[in-house]
Amino acid sequence: MTTIRERLGIAVAALLAASAIVRAQQGGAPPASTPPGAPQTAAGSAVPPPQEPPPAPPRDTSPLGGVQAAVALAAGERSYLLTTFSIAQDGDTNAQFSPQGSGLEEVTIPVAHVSLNRVLTRGQFVADYLGGALIYDSQSSLNGIFQQFGFSQEFKLRRWDVLLTDRASYLPQSPFGFSGVDLIGSVGSGWQSGLGAGLNPLNSSFAPSQSVFTGQFGRFMDVGAAQVQYWVTPRTSVFATGAFTTMQFGNQTTSLASQPLLSGNNLIGTAGVDHLVTSKDTLSLVYTHSQFNFVGFPETVYSNFVQAGYGRRITGRLALALFGGPELTTVRQLGVNLQRQLLAAGQGHLDYQLPRTGLSLTYLVGATPGSGVLAGAETSEITGSLSRQLTRTWTGSLSLGYAHNTALEPNNLGVKNSYNSEFGGLRLDRNWGRSTKVFFMYNVERETANSVLCAGTACGRQFMRQIFGVGLSYSARPIGL
């Protein structure tokens, strides 16, 4: 029976062989009009090298407070298919999320990623799939898979813009800082070929917050949404959105707080108006109603808030959105109001791109479903990432995140449980030919709480986990459609 190291060696050899075949097929001299060494598209024409800015896609006119967050680099005007494969050998210092630590474990992580962009006559279709596995060397009970799939279909009909989107995922732990998904870089990896940013991220108010670490428990999450926008004038539009979010946990139902994890769903409805002050600046006003329901739990959390927003977009370089306003939350049980709170709510998103540097920041404050640990929470969350092309062959990236979650209601002792979660990650990539990269990564996760955290018989008020390793990725040439 092959060992983990033997399986890793076979997979690495296969990746190297595939890379060598591709290089051999590309060994002919490029056309005279193409500089030597320039990357080629599927049709054989040159595409901009990584250090050059991508071609300017059409201006994004989606609602500032809509389902999808604005990005500096849109999906682009070309139809294409991108595929990437990677494999990594890592060390995990606390795979069991124990407050006392569970020892170093070796883990092999294979990943596959496929991204599709299809430009239509009156719209655009974008789909993205990422899947992989965690294969532990000595603790097979910790093995797991992770999968993420999403699509968006946009229709443009004179004054009407219609968007349909769905994002589904199955993960073995909280997505907050989950290192497995970052092993091949961001979903929008196609921009370096001049192909755009891929699937836009969800706005914070629609994404199910999962910023409390809960241990190695499988969870399924899905967000489906429909959005309609109508342009009253060339500068003013009104929009409405409906979304349904579901979150289901696996058979293991005990969190680090020694409490059953709460599955549930969330209904979200928004209505708003956007006004283009200039070609780059937008003012927005949005009303949002949401309802958090929990499986097997009698309480329901209702949220209503109005937010004013400001946005600035410079296609190919900058996308900024800032929102803030009051939020009224109501906790009901069997139709009876148990508690009402007036909270300060807000969210922000920044995407800034330069030819050699990319920066992304996201901020959220307000009521959330509680990450499966709390029946509704007041959450403050910030995440950010920075990438930089260091030399012609080296690229570095940094990611950071912090979240504070406090229960909306006190427990039986009159105390509101709270959790502080943090993560940080570093990654270095080195190009090895046109299609292959070697990468080195380090990730750390830490959580503290005002209550006891337990994993089996090991208990404490904080835990820490570190993951480090090396890997190899292979990106196939884009296929034009």
C-alpha positions, 0 to 999 in steps of 0.5 A: 500500500502506497504511503502519503509521500509516495502518492505525493511523489507520483502526483508531483511527477505527473505535474512535471511531466504535463508541464514538460509536454506543454513546453515541448508543444510550445517549443516552436518560435513565436510569430515575428510580431510576438516578443520572444517568451510572450505567453500565448492564448489558445488562438496563438495570439500574445496576451499581456505578461503578468507585469502589464495591466490587463485590458480595460473591461466594460464599466461595472454598473451593478448596484453599489449595495447589491448582491455582488461586491464591485471589483476593479477588474471585471470578468472581461470581454472574452469567453474563456476556460481556465484550469489550475491544479496543485498539490501541497505537502503541509504540516498541521500543528493542531488538526483537532482544534484542541486548546491544549494542542494535538501535535504535528500532523502531515497532510497532503492537499490536492486542489483543482480549480476551473473558471469559465467566462462566457460573453453573451450578446446581452449579458454574461455568464461566469462559473467557478469551481474549486475542489480538493481534499485533506489527506492526513498521514496518521489520523485518517479520521481527520481526512476531509474534502472541500468544494466550492461552486458558484455562478452568475448570469447577467442579462442586460435589456435596455433599462433593465439589468437582471442578475441570478447567482448562486454560491455553494460550498462544503468545507471541513471547517469554518471558511474564515482563514481556511488555508486549504482554499488559498493554496492555489491563490485567489479565484480571480487568477485569470487577470494576469492573462488579461482575462478579468477577475472571474466570479465577483465576491458577495457583499458582506450582508449576503455572505453567511458569516462563519467567523467563529472557529468550530473545529473539524466538522463538515458544513454545507452552505448555499446562497441563492439570489436574484437581483433586478435593477432599473435605470430611471435615468442615465444616472439614477437606478432603483434595484431590489434583491431577494436572497436565501441562505442555508447552512447545514452541519454534518453528523458531528454536532458539538462545537468547541464551546461544547454546544450543538451547532445550529443549522439554519437559514436566512431570508434577505430582501433589499431595496435601494436607489443609486445615483451616479454623481460623476462617472466614477462616484456613486451615492446609494441608499439601501433598506434591508430586511433579514430573518435568521431561522434555526433548526430545532431552536425556537428563537428567530432573529429579525433585522431591519436597517437602512444604510447610506453608501458611497462608492468610487469605481475606476475600471481596472484599478479601484472599486470602493464601497462604504455603507453605514446606518442604524440596525434594529434587531428583534429576537422572537420566540413563538411569536413573543418579542424577547429582546430588541436592540438598536445596533450600529451597522455598516460594511465596506469593501476595497479592491485596488489593483496596480500593475504589480500590486493588489490590495483587498479589504472587507469590513462588516459590523452588525447582526449575523446568524452566529456561525452555528455557535450562537443563536444570532450574534453582534459581529465585527469582522475585517479581512484583508489581502495584499499581493505583490510581484517581487521580481520577474519570477517571485510573487508574495502575498499576505492575508489577515483577518480578525472577528469579534462575535458576541451573542445577542442574548445572554446564557442561563448565567446571564453572560453573553458568550463572545469569541475573538478569532484571528488568522494570518497567512503568508505565501511565496510563489516562484514561476517555473516556466510558463505554466508551473509554480512552486509555492511556500505557505504559512498560516496561523489561526487563533481563537479566545473566548470568555467561556470554556473551549473543549475538544474531547477532554481537553479544555481551555479558553483559547487555541492556536493552530499553524499550517506550513508547507510547500507545493506545486501548481500547474495552470493550463493555457486559457481555452478560448470559447 
